[in-house]
């Protein structure tokens, strides 16, 4: 069975909007993995949507506007993380091989899941692609990120991304032996063409499982 790649959308987005953001990348990735785009379990407030637009510019994402968690002012508590973890854990358990592609808040979620999985509390992940993300700051997650995460990771951000410095900090949470960094001359988005987009496709191709999973041999 092929690897599943779960796309985790950004703050105030939803699964369908992330799928649209992938654009020309989707059919290229679908050659190597089975794609899924889950919705976050929590509704983002109108105030949160307006604040994000003021901070990042552009237009608000089409509804439903969802969030994986809502951070306290000091970033030490993530309200809603427990429900997000439970929802995504159930999806991981349904699939024999899974990679994650996270954008913005979704990249922080993917990093958090990677840390929990490395401790053995979730099914193991094959790889992660983290685009325009940031390191989780919640107090309950920080101890899980003290040791570098060892699964293969691809880190991508745009040189015009306001979150670029945070994305570069997220890189440090992953082992130098298994991480790859690519930047592109773009904004807070996912590159869909050019060298950065090619790097995403090649990374996924390299780490995806395409062969059938063999049944264990019975003891003789």
C-alpha positions in Angstrom: 0.0 0.0 0.0 1.2 3.5 -0.8 2.2 6.1 1.6 -0.5 8.6 2.6 0.4 12.3 2.7 -1.8 14.4 5.0 -1.8 18.1 4.3 -2.3 20.2 7.4 -3.6 23.6 6.6 -2.7 27.0 8.2 -4.5 29.1 10.8 -8.0 30.2 9.7 -7.8 28.0 6.6 -9.3 24.5 5.9 -8.4 21.4 4.1 -10.0 22.5 0.8 -8.2 25.8 0.8 -4.8 24.1 1.3 -5.6 21.8 -1.5 -6.3 24.8 -3.7 -3.0 26.4 -2.6 -1.1 23.3 -3.8 -2.4 24.0 -7.3 -0.1 22.4 -9.9 1.8 20.5 -7.1 -1.2 18.2 -6.3 -1.1 16.0 -9.4 2.7 15.7 -9.2 2.5 14.6 -5.6 -0.4 12.3 -6.3 1.9 10.2 -8.6 3.8 9.1 -5.4 1.4 9.3 -2.5 -2.3 9.2 -1.6 -3.3 12.7 -0.6 -5.6 13.7 2.3 -6.6 17.2 3.5 -8.2 17.0 7.0 -10.0 19.9 8.5 -8.9 21.2 11.9 -11.5 20.5 14.6 -11.9 24.1 15.9 -13.6 27.2 14.5 -11.5 30.3 14.4 -13.1 33.5 15.7 -13.9 36.4 13.4 -11.4 38.4 15.5 -8.7 35.9 14.8 -9.4 36.0 11.1 -9.3 39.8 11.0 -6.1 39.9 13.1 -4.3 37.5 10.8 -5.3 39.6 7.7 -3.9 42.7 9.4 -0.7 41.0 10.3 0.0 39.0 7.0 -1.9 41.1 4.5 -4.0 39.7 1.6 -7.6 38.5 1.9 -9.1 36.2 4.4 -9.3 32.5 3.5 -12.7 31.4 2.4 -14.8 29.8 5.2 -15.0 27.6 7.1 -12.1 29.4 9.0 -10.6 26.7 11.2 -7.7 26.4 13.7 -5.7 23.4 15.1 -5.3 25.3 18.4 -5.7 28.8 19.8 -2.6 30.1 21.5 -2.6 32.0 24.8 -1.0 35.5 24.6 2.3 34.2 25.9 2.2 31.1 23.7 2.6 28.8 26.6 -0.8 27.1 26.3 -2.5 25.7 23.2 -6.2 25.5 23.7 -7.6 22.7 21.5 -4.4 20.8 21.1 -5.7 17.7 22.8 -8.6 17.4 20.4 -6.4 18.0 17.4 -3.9 15.4 18.6 -6.8 12.9 19.1 -8.3 13.5 15.7 -5.0 13.2 13.8 -3.9 10.3 15.8 -7.0 8.4 14.7 -6.1 9.2 11.1 -2.5 8.1 11.5 -3.7 4.8 12.9 -5.9 4.1 9.9 -2.9 4.3 7.5 0.1 1.9 7.4 2.5 4.6 6.2 2.1 8.4 6.6 4.0 11.5 5.8 2.8 15.1 6.7 2.9 18.3 4.7 2.2 21.2 7.0 1.7 24.9 6.1 2.1 27.7 8.7 0.2 26.6 11.8 -0.1 23.2 10.1 3.7 23.0 10.0 3.8 23.6 13.8 1.2 20.8 14.2 3.3 18.5 12.1 6.3 19.2 14.1 4.4 18.6 17.4 3.1 15.2 16.0 6.6 14.3 15.0 7.8 14.9 18.5 5.0 12.9 20.1 5.6 10.1 17.6 9.3 10.0 18.3 8.5 9.3 21.9 6.4 6.4 20.9 3.0 7.9 21.8 1.8 8.0 18.2 2.3 5.8 15.1 5.7 6.6 13.5 5.8 9.0 10.6 7.7 8.5 7.4 8.7 12.1 6.8 7.5 15.7 7.1 7.4 18.7 4.8 7.2 22.0 6.7 6.3 25.1 4.8 6.4 28.6 6.4 6.1 27.2 9.9 7.2 28.0 13.4 8.3 25.9 16.4 5.6 24.9 18.9 5.9 26.9 22.1 3.3 25.3 24.4 4.8 24.3 27.8 3.6 20.7 27.4 5.4 20.3 24.0 8.7 22.0 24.7 10.2 19.0 26.6 9.4 16.8 23.5 11.5 19.1 21.4 14.6 19.2 23.5 16.3 16.4 21.5 16.5 16.8 17.7 13.8 15.0 15.8 15.3 12.4 13.5 12.7 11.6 10.9 13.4 13.0 7.4 12.3 16.6 7.2 12.1 19.2 4.4 11.9 22.9 5.5 10.7 25.5 3.0 9.9 29.2 3.3 9.7 32.2 1.1 12.3 35.0 1.4 9.4 37.5 1.5 7.6 35.5 4.2 7.0 37.5 7.5 7.4 34.2 9.3 10.8 33.3 7.7 12.8 33.8 10.9 10.4 31.5 12.7 10.6 28.9 10.0 14.4 28.9 10.3 14.1 28.3 14.1 11.9 25.3 13.4 14.7 23.8 11.4 16.8 23.6 14.6 14.4 21.2 16.1 15.3 18.5 13.5 18.5 16.5 13.2 21.2 17.9 10.9 21.6 14.3 9.6 18.1 14.1 8.2 16.9 17.6 7.4 16.9 19.6 4.2 16.3 23.3 3.8 15.1 25.1 0.6 14.1 28.8 0.3 12.4 30.5 -2.6 11.8 34.2 -3.5 8.2 34.2 -2.5 5.7 35.1 0.2 3.9 33.2 2.9 2.6 30.4 0.6 3.6 27.1 -0.9 5.7 27.2 -4.0 3.9 25.4 -6.8 6.5 25.9 -9.6 10.2 26.2 -9.9 13.1 24.7 -8.0 11.4 24.8 -4.5 8.3 23.0 -5.9 10.6 20.4 -7.6 12.3 19.9 -4.2 9.0 19.1 -2.5 8.1 16.5 -5.2 11.5 14.9 -5.1 11.6 14.7 -1.3 8.2 13.1 -1.2 9.1 10.7 -4.0 12.3 9.7 -2.2 10.7 8.9 1.1 7.3 7.6 0.0 6.6 3.9 0.1 5.3 2.5 -3.2 5.8 -1.2 -2.7 3.1 -3.5 -1.2 3.5 -4.2 2.5 4.5 -7.8 2.8 2.7 -10.0 5.4 5.0 -11.2 8.2 6.3 -14.7 7.7 5.0 -17.3 10.1 7.4 -18.9 12.4 8.6 -22.3 11.4 
